[in-house]
Amino acid sequence: MNLDQITQQYLALFPGDLSGNPMQRQTPKAVFSTVEIAHFENPELIIFNEKLSDEIGLGKIENQEDKDFLNARSLPTETKTYATAYAGHQFGNWAGQLGDGRAIFAGEIKNAEGEKSEIQWKGAGATPYSRHADGRAVLRSSIREYLMSEAMYHLRIPTTRALSLSFSGEQVVRDMLYDGNAAYEKGAVITRTAPSFLRFGHFELLSAQGETQTLQQLTDFAIENYFPEIDCTSPEKYVEFFKTVSEKTAEMIVEWFRVGFVHGVMNTDNMSILGLTIDYGPFSFLDEYDLNFTPNTTDLPGRRYAFGNQAKIAQWNLWQLANALFSLIKDEKKLEKTLNDFNTNFWVNHDEMMARKFGFDQVQQGDDELFTKAQQLMQDLEIDYTLFFKQLETYSENVDFKIHFNEVFYSRTTEEQFEKLKKFLGLYQNRLAKNRISKTDSLNLMKETNPKFILRNYLLFECINELNEGKKDLLNKLLIALENPYEEIYPEFSVKRPPEYDGQTGCSTLSCSS
């Protein structure tokens, strides 16, 4: 591996704490703090994403030193690792300094095309930002992040990526549901990568500290490195920066709605300025369609981060970023315009996305009403979101619709409910007849928009249990399936959640514990 090509430009560009002290504390004026990895004694590499490693310019594993790097066991002597400081609003409340509590950066690397990727471990040890925690991670949360981030990538959704997953060789104590029942779990470390891990919270922290010069420096750095579409010399560059972040965020949320993804903990410190899905914790795909669904037990009973609230919360988070950038932009009207445009842009993009899901060539007048009826139907009848569109692809008026859609319901369906479904299917067929593309093109549009495979929580639950028993059969099948989500490679995965997993802890309900 090209470990000697990893650089740490953060250490040269920004003010930081160079003490290497992992003691948990406030680090005013520091954008980062140097810190060592845990140097695990007996780690074991479980998965290595060789294709991704090649793409980012890191290359193949060639020796034990490469494995030790991925496993957070040892590093090349010139590598200086660090964690970054950021703040955030958590569940709507200002939380002050937060920072990389479990993430430690190796630095960044360029590939042959000059594209930059940051590399960091998650679960590799304590940092000044660990907030009374140990900086470790458990297998349960680490396998969920590895598999889901890769699943999202292959679904064509902006996301951070997973480079490797390892057993740390340690046992870690965690209270999974914060109910006083702590227990030992297998420790793990994941290596992940992204063009940048910069979050809204990085800008919030500097703004809150009154570090305007460093805030400007960080924003200039972000524009110059990650936003080539913005003219670095323009007096409007900060306005354009905020506008672009807003647009990328809207596009990401629309994609979440397309596949039924629920992030679960959309705090401002979990929002990427690049519009990437970041920090996979108590997430879930929808099984039955439910706008009020939240997988995060910490989000109850308010359901702030429920599936249907995600666009509204993204806009709220952008308000906080706008506040953080105000000292650079100094024009509240321009900020307010971008924030108001977010709502308009989101719904235009949302309806265009829904049109593709239904196989429509474009959005026509009245389609928004049809989409609303479809969503209400799925919610009222407890219909599986993914399977509904799968069955819709092969539906025609010549088939028995009761039989055709029989396996998409999570509860016993009455004749009255079947009549509602029949009525909707009639409306859908009438609208489909107004398409200006062929039936074949319409079907192809649906096939490339609606996944056949989603990484359901019950599959992750089973995979985690098997890995804890030393088995990898399901893991290997899931890795193949998630790389081909628009194909039905394993029909046994194209089914609704089995009833034995209804309400299952660690499956239907999760917490932020990791």
Beta strands, then each sheet from edge to edge (+ up, - down):
strand 1: 16-17
strand 2: 32-34
strand 3: 44-48
strand 4: 82-84
strand 5: 87-90
strand 6: 93-97
strand 7: 103-110
strand 8: 116-122
strand 9: 137-138
strand 10: 161-174
strand 11: 183-194
strand 12: 261-262
strand 13: 284-285
sheet 1: 1+ 2+ 4-
sheet 2: 3+ 10- 11+ 8- 7+
sheet 3: 3+ 10- 11+ 9-
sheet 4: 5+ 6-
sheet 5: 12+ 13-
end
